[in-house]
Amino acid sequence: MKVLVTGGAGFIGANFIAHCRKITPDWEMVAFDDLSTGSRDNLAGLGVKLIIASVADVTAIEKAAEGADAIVHLGALGSVPRSVKDPVASHVANLTGTLNVLEAARKNRAYVTFASSSSVYGANTSLPKSEFDWTRPMSPYAVTKLGAEAYVLAYQRSYELPTLAFRFFNVYGPLQAAGHVYAAVIPRFLDASLNGRSLVVHGDGQQSRDFTYVETVTAALHSAVSRRLVDPDPVNLAFGTRTTLIELIEQIRSVVGAEVTVEHVEGRLGDVRASQADGIRMRALFPDVQPKTLDEGLRETVAWFRSA
Ligand SMILES: NC(=O)c1ccc[n+]([C@@H]2O[C@H](COP(=O)([O-])OP(=O)(O)OC[C@H]3O[C@@H](n4cnc5c(N)ncnc54)[C@H](O)[C@@H]3O)[C@@H](O)[C@H]2O)c1
């Protein structure tokens, strides 16, 4: 089976490829990535082919998808603040890019699974978030994810393409980049606390997130691809935990085993206040995927940060 992974040199993509190499070594894995945020180093030692190109390049993605049985579509410009600063770049990579991936899949009758985002719930303050709740994106990034998942699901009806759209919540774990301006909160906090710097909290720190360990995400992606699982509605890839940033800092203190200092700065535009998945559909569709606790996941991530 040939599996094309867009965004394969990124945090989740490289973890997914490593997971597949381990448990299904007979799968031919191909990474497709423009290296805008990902890195070749993430794939070191995995023995996979890396095609360096953008999903916005129709010819490149169509060529890469030739003969693919499945496409795991993770390639996108992440980060809400990045999209607020440059909405057109996010639109081209995330929305036009997804349409190109779907067209390439259609030519090969390839299965497609896609990484949408909890950010699509946006201004909807109800908790936990069910996939059937209304959506109201608050940033260009969230708009691109909502549009892209709608395309992914509409291709089932329009072209009988087998697809599945996940809504990832806050994924964390080894390989997640800490050192750039749009870094996610857990790698930022771990990097700061392990290097004796203050943890910078935007706003009061009472904003909450449903953190998912990357191994849980790669297990779900693998299960979806193995079974060619199709569903007409999006699936929250999270299990219904809710942790405030202040609570997260307490956990980091205990896992790192050192005192950490916290600095509060202004809140960020487009940031969602509270996030927690309704994990009912996830548990029903993926009884084979068991989540790791935040404590377990943080311990493994800290171990990776220390070794890296
Ligand atoms: N990490 C999370 O918490 C989270 C939450 C919700 C959704 N997601 C989605 O999951 C996917 C993977 O995210 P990640 O956390 O691994 O981020 P990441 O930035 O590490 O990975 C994204 C990868 O896509 C590549 N990329 C960007 N634009 C591209 C383009 N035009 N063509 C080809 N490749 C391109 C990047 O170089 C990078 O390697 C993304 O689609 C992201 O939006 C992630």
The ligand as a Gaussian input file, in Angstrom:
#p B3LYP/6-31G(d) Opt

LIG

0 1
 N       -0.769000      20.601000      16.187000
 C       -2.031000      20.853000      16.488000
 O       -2.377000      21.047000      17.651000
 C       -3.095000      20.915000      15.419000
 C       -4.410000      21.228000      15.781000
 C       -5.388000      21.282000      14.798000
 C       -5.074000      20.990000      13.479000
 N       -3.766000      20.710000      13.156000
 C       -3.459000      20.448000      11.755000
 O       -2.656000      19.281000      11.664000
 C       -1.781000      19.385000      10.548000
 C       -0.355000      19.104000      10.977000
 O        0.036000      20.106000      11.917000
 P        1.385000      20.070000      12.736000
 O        1.055000      20.426000      14.134000
 O        2.130000      18.840000      12.456000
 O        2.127000      21.350000      12.141000
 P        3.491000      21.474000      11.343000
 O        3.606000      22.917000      10.966000
 O        4.594000      20.849000      12.095000
 O        3.197000      20.601000      10.057000
 C        2.613000      21.080000       8.895000
 C        3.504000      20.679000       7.742000
 O        2.907000      21.118000       6.523000
 C        3.931000      21.676000       5.730000
 N        3.316000      22.635000       4.808000
 C        2.848000      23.876000       5.070000
 N        2.359000      24.433000       3.969000
 C        2.504000      23.510000       2.984000
 C        2.217000      23.510000       1.614000
 N        1.661000      24.572000       1.020000
 N        2.516000      22.408000       0.899000
 C        3.108000      21.321000       1.471000
 N        3.405000      21.272000       2.777000
 C        3.114000      22.361000       3.519000
 C        4.907000      22.307000       6.679000
 O        6.204000      22.507000       6.141000
 C        4.897000      21.307000       7.818000
 O        5.874000      20.314000       7.655000
 C       -1.997000      20.778000       9.964000
 O       -2.913000      20.672000       8.906000
 C       -2.619000      21.541000      11.105000
 O       -3.425000      22.610000      10.660000
 C       -2.774000      20.660000      14.081000

